[in-house]
Amino acid sequence: MKITLDIKDSNYYTFLEFIKTLNYVSVSNTDDIPKWQKNEVLNRIKTTPREAYLTEEEFESKLDLRK
């Protein structure tokens, strides 16, 4: 069985050290995002003009399907 955990950065290493002590647990660090996709996102961030960015309020209003 595999699980995914969301752990605060400040607790990550403590949790990781603890979980490694359990003999029935194996820890692997997988990166499911392909390198080409990461590069594409970085390129878009670099080439998008600042005025094209949305404020948090604008972003949330576009996501709000009730409006």
A tleap script that builds the chain and sets N, CA, C and O, in Angstrom:
source leaprc.protein.ff14SB
mol = sequence {
  NMET LYS ILE THR LEU ASP ILE LYS ASP SER
  ASN TYR TYR THR PHE LEU GLU PHE ILE LYS
  THR LEU ASN TYR VAL SER VAL SER ASN THR
  ASP ASP ILE PRO LYS TRP GLN LYS ASN GLU
  VAL LEU ASN ARG ILE LYS THR THR PRO ARG
  GLU ALA TYR LEU THR GLU GLU GLU PHE GLU
  SER LYS LEU ASP LEU ARG CLYS
}
set mol.1.N position { 0.843 -1.165 0.000 }
set mol.1.CA position { 0.000 0.000 0.000 }
set mol.1.C position { 0.891 1.231 0.000 }
set mol.1.O position { 1.939 1.253 0.646 }
set mol.2.N position { 0.467 2.252 -0.727 }
set mol.2.CA position { 1.202 3.510 -0.762 }
set mol.2.C position { 0.298 4.614 -0.251 }
set mol.2.O position { -0.911 4.605 -0.483 }
set mol.3.N position { 0.902 5.564 0.448 }
set mol.3.CA position { 0.159 6.724 0.919 }
set mol.3.C position { 0.956 7.985 0.632 }
set mol.3.O position { 2.176 7.946 0.471 }
set mol.4.N position { 0.259 9.082 0.571 }
set mol.4.CA position { 0.890 10.383 0.404 }
set mol.4.C position { 0.543 11.224 1.615 }
set mol.4.O position { -0.612 11.273 2.038 }
set mol.5.N position { 1.538 11.881 2.168 }
set mol.5.CA position { 1.343 12.715 3.354 }
set mol.5.C position { 1.682 14.155 3.035 }
set mol.5.O position { 2.577 14.433 2.237 }
set mol.6.N position { 0.969 15.059 3.658 }
set mol.6.CA position { 1.265 16.481 3.555 }
set mol.6.C position { 1.744 16.926 4.935 }
set mol.6.O position { 0.959 17.005 5.880 }
set mol.7.N position { 3.033 17.213 5.037 }
set mol.7.CA position { 3.646 17.532 6.326 }
set mol.7.C position { 4.276 18.920 6.246 }
set mol.7.O position { 4.916 19.264 5.252 }
set mol.8.N position { 4.088 19.715 7.302 }
set mol.8.CA position { 4.703 21.043 7.347 }
set mol.8.C position { 6.215 20.915 7.222 }
set mol.8.O position { 6.818 19.980 7.748 }
set mol.9.N position { 6.808 21.851 6.529 }
set mol.9.CA position { 8.260 21.831 6.334 }
set mol.9.C position { 9.013 21.752 7.656 }
set mol.9.O position { 10.024 21.058 7.762 }
set mol.10.N position { 8.523 22.459 8.648 }
set mol.10.CA position { 9.233 22.500 9.928 }
set mol.10.C position { 9.234 21.145 10.647 }
set mol.10.O position { 10.073 20.910 11.517 }
set mol.11.N position { 8.317 20.270 10.297 }
set mol.11.CA position { 8.231 18.954 10.944 }
set mol.11.C position { 8.733 17.814 10.060 }
set mol.11.O position { 8.784 16.664 10.496 }
set mol.12.N position { 9.096 18.128 8.838 }
set mol.12.CA position { 9.435 17.097 7.861 }
set mol.12.C position { 10.567 16.175 8.317 }
set mol.12.O position { 10.401 14.956 8.331 }
set mol.13.N position { 11.699 16.737 8.685 }
set mol.13.CA position { 12.858 15.905 9.025 }
set mol.13.C position { 12.641 15.088 10.289 }
set mol.13.O position { 13.096 13.949 10.383 }
set mol.14.N position { 11.956 15.660 11.246 }
set mol.14.CA position { 11.641 14.911 12.469 }
set mol.14.C position { 10.754 13.718 12.147 }
set mol.14.O position { 10.996 12.602 12.606 }
set mol.15.N position { 9.730 13.971 11.358 }
set mol.15.CA position { 8.829 12.891 10.971 }
set mol.15.C position { 9.565 11.827 10.162 }
set mol.15.O position { 9.389 10.632 10.399 }
set mol.16.N position { 10.377 12.254 9.222 }
set mol.16.CA position { 11.117 11.318 8.374 }
set mol.16.C position { 12.042 10.429 9.197 }
set mol.16.O position { 12.107 9.222 8.965 }
set mol.17.N position { 12.750 11.006 10.146 }
set mol.17.CA position { 13.629 10.207 11.007 }
set mol.17.C position { 12.834 9.183 11.818 }
set mol.17.O position { 13.272 8.046 11.994 }
set mol.18.N position { 11.680 9.591 12.302 }
set mol.18.CA position { 10.842 8.658 13.055 }
set mol.18.C position { 10.339 7.525 12.161 }
set mol.18.O position { 10.424 6.356 12.537 }
set mol.19.N position { 9.831 7.854 11.011 }
set mol.19.CA position { 9.212 6.846 10.143 }
set mol.19.C position { 10.252 5.833 9.649 }
set mol.19.O position { 9.925 4.670 9.413 }
set mol.20.N position { 11.487 6.272 9.497 }
set mol.20.CA position { 12.557 5.367 9.064 }
set mol.20.C position { 12.901 4.326 10.123 }
set mol.20.O position { 13.504 3.301 9.806 }
set mol.21.N position { 12.528 4.574 11.368 }
set mol.21.CA position { 12.820 3.609 12.429 }
set mol.21.C position { 11.865 2.420 12.408 }
set mol.21.O position { 12.124 1.405 13.054 }
set mol.22.N position { 10.779 2.537 11.678 }
set mol.22.CA position { 9.806 1.444 11.602 }
set mol.22.C position { 10.254 0.437 10.551 }
set mol.22.O position { 10.454 0.789 9.388 }
set mol.23.N position { 10.413 -0.825 10.970 }
set mol.23.CA position { 10.967 -1.834 10.053 }
set mol.23.C position { 10.009 -2.232 8.934 }
set mol.23.O position { 10.441 -2.847 7.959 }
set mol.24.N position { 8.756 -1.910 9.042 }
set mol.24.CA position { 7.786 -2.282 8.006 }
set mol.24.C position { 7.471 -1.133 7.044 }
set mol.24.O position { 6.542 -1.228 6.243 }
set mol.25.N position { 8.245 -0.052 7.126 }
set mol.25.CA position { 8.023 1.116 6.274 }
set mol.25.C position { 9.258 1.358 5.423 }
set mol.25.O position { 10.385 1.319 5.916 }
set mol.26.N position { 9.034 1.608 4.142 }
set mol.26.CA position { 10.135 2.047 3.288 }
set mol.26.C position { 9.804 3.446 2.785 }
set mol.26.O position { 8.651 3.758 2.486 }
set mol.27.N position { 10.813 4.265 2.701 }
set mol.27.CA position { 10.626 5.654 2.306 }
set mol.27.C position { 11.297 5.862 0.965 }
set mol.27.O position { 12.469 5.536 0.775 }
set mol.28.N position { 10.526 6.414 0.038 }
set mol.28.CA position { 11.112 6.756 -1.258 }
set mol.28.C position { 10.658 8.157 -1.637 }
set mol.28.O position { 9.539 8.572 -1.334 }
set mol.29.N position { 11.525 8.850 -2.287 }
set mol.29.CA position { 11.220 10.202 -2.721 }
set mol.29.C position { 11.046 10.171 -4.230 }
set mol.29.O position { 12.019 10.069 -4.977 }
set mol.30.N position { 9.813 10.259 -4.664 }
set mol.30.CA position { 9.552 10.237 -6.099 }
set mol.30.C position { 9.078 11.602 -6.544 }
set mol.30.O position { 8.342 12.289 -5.836 }
set mol.31.N position { 9.500 11.967 -7.692 }
set mol.31.CA position { 9.090 13.229 -8.288 }
set mol.31.C position { 8.289 12.892 -9.533 }
set mol.31.O position { 8.851 12.504 -10.558 }
set mol.32.N position { 6.982 13.040 -9.442 }
set mol.32.CA position { 6.112 12.637 -10.529 }
set mol.32.C position { 5.973 13.680 -11.628 }
set mol.32.O position { 5.331 13.425 -12.647 }
set mol.33.N position { 6.566 14.843 -11.432 }
set mol.33.CA position { 6.455 15.896 -12.441 }
set mol.33.C position { 7.650 15.792 -13.382 }
set mol.33.O position { 8.796 15.906 -12.946 }
set mol.34.N position { 7.388 15.575 -14.677 }
set mol.34.CA position { 8.499 15.450 -15.633 }
set mol.34.C position { 9.313 16.740 -15.735 }
set mol.34.O position { 8.792 17.842 -15.565 }
set mol.35.N position { 10.584 16.572 -16.012 }
set mol.35.CA position { 11.495 17.717 -16.109 }
set mol.35.C position { 11.040 18.712 -17.184 }
set mol.35.O position { 11.139 19.922 -16.981 }
set mol.36.N position { 10.547 18.219 -18.314 }
set mol.36.CA position { 10.104 19.122 -19.380 }
set mol.36.C position { 8.963 20.018 -18.898 }
set mol.36.O position { 8.868 21.181 -19.291 }
set mol.37.N position { 8.100 19.467 -18.042 }
set mol.37.CA position { 6.968 20.241 -17.545 }
set mol.37.C position { 7.435 21.317 -16.557 }
set mol.37.O position { 6.940 22.444 -16.581 }
set mol.38.N position { 8.378 20.966 -15.701 }
set mol.38.CA position { 8.941 21.958 -14.784 }
set mol.38.C position { 9.588 23.096 -15.562 }
set mol.38.O position { 9.404 24.267 -15.229 }
set mol.39.N position { 10.349 22.746 -16.602 }
set mol.39.CA position { 11.001 23.760 -17.421 }
set mol.39.C position { 9.985 24.660 -18.108 }
set mol.39.O position { 10.189 25.870 -18.207 }
set mol.40.N position { 8.888 24.071 -18.584 }
set mol.40.CA position { 7.848 24.859 -19.241 }
set mol.40.C position { 7.210 25.856 -18.271 }
set mol.40.O position { 6.979 27.011 -18.629 }
set mol.41.N position { 6.932 25.421 -17.070 }
set mol.41.CA position { 6.339 26.317 -16.068 }
set mol.41.C position { 7.307 27.449 -15.742 }
set mol.41.O position { 6.902 28.610 -15.684 }
set mol.42.N position { 8.575 27.127 -15.531 }
set mol.42.CA position { 9.565 28.171 -15.240 }
set mol.42.C position { 9.682 29.162 -16.393 }
set mol.42.O position { 9.804 30.366 -16.170 }
set mol.43.N position { 9.644 28.663 -17.612 }
set mol.43.CA position { 9.710 29.530 -18.788 }
set mol.43.C position { 8.500 30.452 -18.848 }
set mol.43.O position { 8.640 31.636 -19.154 }
set mol.44.N position { 7.318 29.927 -18.562 }
set mol.44.CA position { 6.107 30.759 -18.582 }
set mol.44.C position { 6.159 31.825 -17.487 }
set mol.44.O position { 5.730 32.958 -17.702 }
set mol.45.N position { 6.676 31.467 -16.329 }
set mol.45.CA position { 6.791 32.446 -15.245 }
set mol.45.C position { 7.730 33.573 -15.658 }
set mol.45.O position { 7.450 34.746 -15.411 }
set mol.46.N position { 8.845 33.210 -16.289 }
set mol.46.CA position { 9.831 34.210 -16.696 }
set mol.46.C position { 9.311 35.117 -17.802 }
set mol.46.O position { 9.662 36.296 -17.843 }
set mol.47.N position { 8.474 34.589 -18.707 }
set mol.47.CA position { 8.058 35.360 -19.882 }
set mol.47.C position { 6.697 36.033 -19.736 }
set mol.47.O position { 6.308 36.815 -20.604 }
set mol.48.N position { 5.966 35.751 -18.664 }
set mol.48.CA position { 4.660 36.380 -18.461 }
set mol.48.C position { 4.861 37.772 -17.875 }
set mol.48.O position { 5.544 37.933 -16.864 }
set mol.49.N position { 4.264 38.780 -18.513 }
set mol.49.CA position { 4.410 40.138 -17.968 }
set mol.49.C position { 3.739 40.269 -16.603 }
set mol.49.O position { 2.711 39.642 -16.344 }
set mol.50.N position { 4.313 41.066 -15.759 }
set mol.50.CA position { 3.829 41.241 -14.389 }
set mol.50.C position { 2.361 41.673 -14.347 }
set mol.50.O position { 1.616 41.246 -13.465 }
set mol.51.N position { 1.945 42.511 -15.287 }
set mol.51.CA position { 0.570 43.010 -15.285 }
set mol.51.C position { -0.456 41.916 -15.656 }
set mol.51.O position { -1.658 42.113 -15.478 }
set mol.52.N position { 0.008 40.789 -16.159 }
set mol.52.CA position { -0.899 39.684 -16.495 }
set mol.52.C position { -1.231 38.825 -15.273 }
set mol.52.O position { -2.156 38.013 -15.322 }
set mol.53.N position { -0.492 38.996 -14.190 }
set mol.53.CA position { -0.765 38.228 -12.974 }
set mol.53.C position { -2.073 38.682 -12.339 }
set mol.53.O position { -2.436 39.855 -12.421 }
set mol.54.N position { -2.771 37.758 -11.713 }
set mol.54.CA position { -4.005 38.059 -10.999 }
set mol.54.C position { -3.713 38.247 -9.516 }
set mol.54.O position { -2.809 37.620 -8.963 }
set mol.55.N position { -4.491 39.120 -8.884 }
set mol.55.CA position { -4.401 39.206 -7.433 }
set mol.55.C position { -5.090 37.977 -6.850 }
set mol.55.O position { -5.798 37.262 -7.560 }
set mol.56.N position { -4.887 37.737 -5.584 }
set mol.56.CA position { -5.525 36.582 -4.944 }
set mol.56.C position { -7.048 36.689 -5.042 }
set mol.56.O position { -7.721 35.685 -5.276 }
set mol.57.N position { -7.592 37.884 -4.866 }
set mol.57.CA position { -9.032 38.096 -4.941 }
set mol.57.C position { -9.555 37.821 -6.351 }
set mol.57.O position { -10.599 37.190 -6.515 }
set mol.58.N position { -8.832 38.294 -7.365 }
set mol.58.CA position { -9.244 38.041 -8.754 }
set mol.58.C position { -9.228 36.553 -9.065 }
set mol.58.O position { -10.140 36.031 -9.706 }
set mol.59.N position { -8.196 35.887 -8.609 }
set mol.59.CA position { -8.067 34.451 -8.830 }
set mol.59.C position { -9.225 33.695 -8.180 }
set mol.59.O position { -9.844 32.836 -8.808 }
set mol.60.N position { -9.512 34.020 -6.921 }
set mol.60.CA position { -10.586 33.337 -6.204 }
set mol.60.C position { -11.942 33.610 -6.842 }
set mol.60.O position { -12.787 32.716 -6.893 }
set mol.61.N position { -12.164 34.823 -7.327 }
set mol.61.CA position { -13.455 35.124 -7.954 }
set mol.61.C position { -13.621 34.356 -9.261 }
set mol.61.O position { -14.737 33.975 -9.614 }
set mol.62.N position { -12.535 34.125 -9.976 }
set mol.62.CA position { -12.623 33.328 -11.210 }
set mol.62.C position { -12.886 31.854 -10.893 }
set mol.62.O position { -13.506 31.148 -11.689 }
set mol.63.N position { -12.420 31.395 -9.746 }
set mol.63.CA position { -12.649 30.007 -9.354 }
set mol.63.C position { -14.021 29.792 -8.736 }
set mol.63.O position { -14.525 28.669 -8.707 }
set mol.64.N position { -14.621 30.860 -8.247 }
set mol.64.CA position { -15.910 30.750 -7.562 }
set mol.64.C position { -17.007 30.526 -8.611 }
set mol.64.O position { -17.381 31.452 -9.330 }
set mol.65.N position { -17.515 29.301 -8.692 }
set mol.65.CA position { -18.497 28.945 -9.704 }
set mol.65.C position { -19.885 29.484 -9.383 }
set mol.65.O position { -20.766 29.459 -10.242 }
set mol.66.N position { -20.092 29.963 -8.183 }
set mol.66.CA position { -21.391 30.493 -7.789 }
set mol.66.C position { -21.651 31.869 -8.383 }
set mol.66.O position { -22.801 32.305 -8.429 }
set mol.67.N position { -20.633 32.549 -8.830 }
set mol.67.CA position { -20.812 33.911 -9.357 }
set mol.67.C position { -21.194 33.868 -10.810 }
set mol.67.O position { -21.388 34.915 -11.428 }
savepdb mol mol.pdb
quit
